[in-house]
C-alpha cells in the first residue's frame, strides 16, 4: 500500500494538492481574493457580493498581469482578453 501526502487550504477544503507550494499559492490567492472582495464591496456601490467575489477571484488568479498593468504597462491586460480564435 502506498502512502500519499495531500495538502489543502483552510479556505478551500474541497481542493487537494500533492505539492505544498501549490497549496500555499492557492491559499494566498484565496486570501487576496477575500481582501479584494471586502474592498470592492465597501467602495463600489450596487455591486453584489457574488459579482465582487467573482471579480476578486479573477483578479487574484491573474495577479501578475494586473501588477504589470499597474506598473505602467497597461497593455499587459491584453493577455486577459481572449483572441477571436479562443472565443469561438
C-alpha positions as CSV (number, residue, x, y, z in Angstrom):
1,X,0.0,0.0,0.0
2,X,1.3,3.4,-0.9
3,X,1.0,6.4,1.3
4,X,0.4,9.8,-0.3
5,X,0.6,13.2,1.5
6,X,-2.1,15.6,0.4
7,X,-2.3,19.4,1.2
8,X,-5.3,21.6,1.2
9,X,-6.1,25.2,2.0
10,X,-8.2,26.0,5.1
11,X,-10.1,28.4,2.8
12,X,-10.9,25.7,0.2
13,X,-11.4,22.3,1.9
14,X,-12.5,20.6,-1.4
15,X,-9.3,21.1,-3.4
16,X,-6.3,19.0,-2.5
17,X,-2.7,19.3,-3.7
18,X,0.2,16.8,-3.7
19,X,2.6,19.7,-3.6
20,X,2.8,22.0,-0.6
21,X,3.9,25.0,-2.7
22,X,0.8,24.7,-4.9
23,X,-1.4,24.5,-1.8
24,X,0.3,27.6,-0.3
25,X,-0.1,29.5,-3.6
26,X,-3.8,28.6,-3.8
27,X,-4.3,29.7,-0.2
28,X,-2.5,33.0,-0.9
29,X,-4.7,33.6,-4.0
30,X,-7.8,32.9,-1.9
31,X,-6.7,35.3,0.8
32,X,-6.0,38.0,-1.7
33,X,-9.5,37.4,-3.2
34,X,-11.1,37.7,0.2
35,X,-9.4,41.1,0.8
36,X,-10.3,42.3,-2.7
37,X,-13.9,41.3,-2.2
38,X,-14.1,43.3,1.0
39,X,-12.6,46.4,-0.7
40,X,-14.9,46.1,-3.7
41,X,-18.0,45.7,-1.5
42,X,-17.1,48.8,0.5
43,X,-16.2,51.0,-2.4
44,X,-18.3,50.1,-5.4
45,X,-22.0,51.0,-4.9
46,X,-24.5,48.5,-6.1
47,X,-22.1,45.6,-6.6
48,X,-23.5,42.3,-5.5
49,X,-21.4,40.0,-3.3
50,X,-21.4,37.3,-6.0
51,X,-20.0,39.8,-8.6
52,X,-17.5,41.1,-6.1
53,X,-16.3,37.6,-5.3
54,X,-16.1,36.6,-9.0
55,X,-14.2,39.7,-9.9
56,X,-11.9,39.3,-6.9
57,X,-11.1,35.7,-7.7
58,X,-10.4,36.6,-11.3
59,X,-8.1,39.4,-10.3
60,X,-6.3,37.3,-7.7
61,X,-5.7,34.4,-10.2
62,X,-4.3,37.0,-12.7
63,X,-2.3,38.9,-10.1
64,X,0.9,39.1,-12.1
65,X,-0.9,40.6,-15.1
66,X,-2.7,43.2,-13.0
67,X,0.6,44.0,-11.2
68,X,2.3,44.6,-14.5
69,X,-0.6,46.8,-15.7
70,X,-0.5,48.9,-12.5
71,X,3.2,49.4,-13.0
72,X,2.7,51.5,-16.2
73,X,2.2,48.6,-18.6
74,X,-1.5,48.7,-19.3
75,X,-1.0,46.6,-22.4
76,X,-0.3,43.6,-20.2
77,X,-4.1,43.4,-19.7
78,X,-4.3,42.2,-23.4
79,X,-3.2,38.8,-22.0
80,X,-6.6,38.5,-20.3
81,X,-8.6,39.2,-23.5
82,X,-9.4,36.1,-25.4
83,X,-8.4,36.1,-29.1
84,X,-11.1,35.6,-31.7
85,X,-10.0,32.0,-32.2
86,X,-10.3,31.3,-28.5
87,X,-13.7,32.9,-28.3
88,X,-15.0,30.5,-31.0
